Amino acid sequence: MKKEFWLEKWQNKQTGFHKDEVHPLLIKYIDELKLNSGDTVFVPLCGKTLDMLWLNSQGYKVIGIELSELAIKEFFVDNDITYKKESDGLFDIYTYENITIYKGDFFDLTAKYCQQVNAVYDRAALIALPGELVMKYVNKMLDVIPDLAMGILITLEFNRSSDSKGPPFNTSNEKVMKLFQKYMSIEQIYIIDIIERELSFQKQGCTYVNERVYLISY
């Protein structure tokens, strides 16, 4: 999957993955991360998610990374936020109070950008990546996220027809365990079938969409 794929998605407003509300499972399980006020939460492939604003409103600092400049600018414009923009040569850096978003390729991250991270919130990063990139994603997280950080991972498992391609990509519990269990502690803490409210999946012939929440210890 090339970078242009995602840039075109944002350009063409094909962003069904973006939600116009804070994810209820983030609100439900945020306490599992055992954060203190002022701690930093990393949001990979953040898009323009409102979850970043919510995390900030709860007293946490937020670091996001996003490939699309359009998505980042829409985050600030849609929420009537004035931002500052700088560059360090590798990333353009957008900041507002305790929210920092790096514009660039997630796989270019190094540990120095995440050295203050206490927790990770992944709602739509892992499931957005095809098979050849998911292990690379996990390895990158191992490289850049400090030891002892905690993480919330939200995935989707569904039975979409083989003729339909992601993203999102079907992510079974077995796949998650195979990806993470060898390297870090991971526990499934919640599962729910959300097919009744997912019209797009219904139209693609799905009979279930299992949304799972995992708690990760890096």
C-alpha positions as CSV (number, residue, x, y, z in Angstrom):
1,M,0.0,0.0,0.0
2,K,1.6,3.3,-1.1
3,K,1.4,6.6,0.7
4,E,-0.6,8.1,-2.2
5,F,-3.5,5.8,-1.3
6,W,-4.1,7.6,2.0
7,L,-3.4,11.0,0.6
8,E,-6.0,10.4,-2.1
9,K,-8.5,9.1,0.5
10,W,-8.3,12.4,2.3
11,Q,-8.2,14.5,-0.9
12,N,-11.4,12.7,-2.2
13,K,-13.1,12.8,1.2
14,Q,-13.3,9.0,1.3
15,T,-12.9,9.0,5.1
16,G,-15.6,6.7,6.4
17,F,-13.1,5.6,9.0
18,H,-13.3,9.0,10.6
19,K,-15.9,9.2,13.4
20,D,-17.8,12.4,14.4
21,E,-17.7,11.5,18.1
22,V,-15.2,10.3,20.7
23,H,-15.0,6.5,20.6
24,P,-17.1,5.2,23.5
25,L,-14.6,2.4,24.2
26,L,-11.8,4.9,24.8
27,I,-14.0,6.6,27.4
28,K,-14.9,3.3,28.9
29,Y,-11.4,1.9,29.2
30,I,-9.1,4.9,29.6
31,D,-8.7,4.2,33.3
32,E,-7.1,0.8,32.4
33,L,-4.0,2.8,31.3
34,K,-3.5,4.0,34.9
35,L,-2.4,7.5,33.7
36,N,-1.7,10.5,35.8
37,S,-2.6,14.1,34.8
38,G,0.0,15.4,32.4
39,D,1.0,12.0,31.1
40,T,1.4,11.7,27.3
41,V,-0.7,9.5,25.0
42,F,0.6,8.5,21.5
43,V,-2.0,8.2,18.7
44,P,-0.5,6.6,15.6
45,L,-2.0,7.3,12.2
46,C,-4.3,9.8,14.0
47,G,-6.1,11.5,11.1
48,K,-8.3,14.1,12.6
49,T,-9.8,12.0,15.3
50,L,-11.7,13.8,18.0
51,D,-10.3,11.3,20.5
52,M,-7.2,13.5,20.7
53,L,-9.3,16.5,21.9
54,W,-11.0,14.3,24.4
55,L,-7.7,12.9,25.7
56,N,-6.4,16.5,26.1
57,S,-9.6,17.5,27.9
58,Q,-8.9,14.8,30.5
59,G,-5.6,16.4,31.3
60,Y,-3.3,14.3,29.1
61,K,-0.7,15.5,26.6
62,V,-1.2,14.0,23.1
63,I,1.3,13.1,20.4
64,G,-0.1,12.1,17.0
65,I,1.4,11.3,13.7
66,E,-0.4,11.6,10.3
67,L,0.7,11.3,6.7
68,S,-1.9,13.7,5.3
69,E,-1.4,17.4,5.9
70,L,-5.0,17.9,4.8
71,A,-6.2,15.7,7.7
72,I,-4.1,17.6,10.2
73,K,-5.4,21.0,9.0
74,E,-9.0,19.8,9.1
75,F,-8.5,18.7,12.7
76,F,-7.6,22.2,13.7
77,V,-10.1,24.0,11.4
78,D,-13.0,21.8,12.2
79,N,-12.5,22.3,15.9
80,D,-11.8,26.1,15.6
81,I,-8.3,25.7,17.0
82,T,-5.3,28.0,16.2
83,Y,-2.2,26.0,15.7
84,K,1.5,26.7,15.3
85,K,3.6,25.0,12.6
86,E,7.3,24.3,12.7
87,S,9.7,21.8,11.0
88,D,12.6,19.8,12.3
89,G,13.7,18.7,8.8
90,L,12.0,15.2,9.1
91,F,8.5,16.2,10.2
92,D,6.3,19.3,10.0
93,I,5.2,19.8,13.6
94,Y,1.7,21.2,14.4
95,T,1.0,22.2,18.0
96,Y,-1.9,23.4,20.1
97,E,-1.4,23.6,23.8
98,N,-0.7,20.0,24.8
99,I,-1.4,18.5,21.4
100,T,1.4,17.8,19.0
101,I,0.9,16.2,15.6
102,Y,3.8,15.2,13.4
103,K,3.1,15.3,9.7
104,G,5.0,12.5,7.9
105,D,5.5,8.8,7.6
106,F,4.9,6.8,10.8
107,F,7.8,4.4,9.8
108,D,10.2,7.4,9.9
109,L,9.7,7.8,13.6
110,T,12.5,7.3,16.0
111,A,12.5,6.8,19.8
112,K,13.4,10.5,20.5
113,Y,9.9,11.6,19.3
114,C,8.2,9.2,21.8
115,Q,10.5,9.3,24.8
116,Q,7.9,11.1,26.9
117,V,5.1,8.7,25.9
118,N,3.3,6.9,28.8
119,A,0.5,5.2,26.8
120,V,-0.6,4.3,23.3
121,Y,-4.1,4.6,21.9
122,D,-4.6,2.7,18.6
123,R,-8.2,2.7,17.2
124,A,-7.5,2.7,13.5
125,A,-3.8,2.2,12.8
126,L,-3.3,-1.5,13.0
127,I,-6.5,-2.4,11.1
128,A,-5.6,0.2,8.4
129,L,-2.5,-1.7,7.3
130,P,-2.3,-4.7,4.9
131,G,-0.6,-7.9,5.9
132,E,2.9,-7.0,4.7
133,L,3.0,-3.9,6.9
134,V,1.4,-5.0,10.2
135,M,4.5,-6.8,11.5
136,K,6.6,-3.8,10.4
137,Y,4.2,-1.6,12.4
138,V,4.5,-3.7,15.5
139,N,8.3,-3.7,15.2
140,K,8.3,0.1,14.9
141,M,6.2,0.4,18.0
142,L,8.6,-1.8,19.9
143,D,11.5,0.4,18.7
144,V,9.9,3.8,19.6
145,I,7.6,3.3,22.6
146,P,9.3,3.3,26.0
147,D,9.3,0.2,28.1
148,L,6.5,-0.1,30.7
149,A,4.1,2.1,28.6
150,M,0.6,0.8,28.4
151,G,-1.7,0.7,25.4
152,I,-5.3,0.3,24.2
153,L,-5.7,-1.4,20.9
154,I,-9.1,-1.6,19.2
155,T,-9.6,-4.0,16.3
156,L,-12.3,-5.2,13.9
157,E,-13.0,-8.8,12.8
158,F,-15.6,-9.4,10.1
159,N,-16.6,-11.8,7.3
160,R,-16.5,-9.5,4.4
161,S,-16.4,-11.2,1.0
162,S,-13.0,-11.9,-0.5
163,D,-13.8,-9.7,-3.4
164,S,-13.7,-6.7,-1.1
165,K,-10.4,-5.2,0.0
166,G,-9.5,-3.1,3.0
167,P,-8.9,-0.9,4.7
168,P,-10.0,-1.7,7.3
169,F,-8.4,-5.1,7.2
170,N,-10.0,-8.1,8.9
171,T,-8.1,-8.6,12.2
172,S,-8.9,-11.7,14.1
173,N,-8.0,-12.4,17.7
174,E,-5.6,-15.1,16.5
175,K,-3.8,-12.5,14.3
176,V,-3.5,-10.0,17.1
177,M,-2.0,-12.6,19.5
178,K,0.4,-13.8,16.9
179,L,1.6,-10.2,16.2
180,F,2.0,-9.1,19.8
181,Q,2.2,-12.0,22.3
182,K,5.8,-12.9,21.5
183,Y,7.0,-9.4,22.2
184,M,4.8,-7.9,24.9
185,S,1.9,-8.6,27.3
186,I,-1.5,-8.4,25.7
187,E,-5.0,-9.2,27.0
188,Q,-8.4,-9.0,25.3
189,I,-10.6,-7.1,27.7
190,Y,-13.8,-6.6,25.6
191,I,-15.6,-7.8,22.6
192,I,-18.9,-6.8,21.0
193,D,-20.7,-7.5,17.7
194,I,-21.5,-4.1,16.2
195,I,-22.9,-5.2,12.8
196,E,-26.4,-3.7,13.6
197,R,-25.0,-0.2,13.5
198,E,-22.4,-0.7,10.7
199,L,-24.4,-0.2,7.5
200,S,-21.4,-0.2,5.3
201,F,-20.3,-3.6,6.4
202,Q,-23.9,-4.9,6.0
203,K,-23.9,-3.7,2.4
204,Q,-20.7,-5.7,1.8
205,G,-22.4,-8.9,3.0
206,C,-21.0,-9.1,6.5
207,T,-23.0,-11.0,9.1
208,Y,-20.9,-9.9,12.0
209,V,-18.3,-7.2,12.9
210,N,-16.6,-8.1,16.2
211,E,-15.0,-5.0,17.8
212,R,-12.3,-6.0,20.3
213,V,-10.4,-4.0,22.9
214,Y,-7.0,-5.2,24.0
215,L,-4.8,-3.9,26.9
216,I,-1.1,-4.0,26.0
217,S,2.0,-3.7,28.2
218,Y,5.1,-2.6,26.3
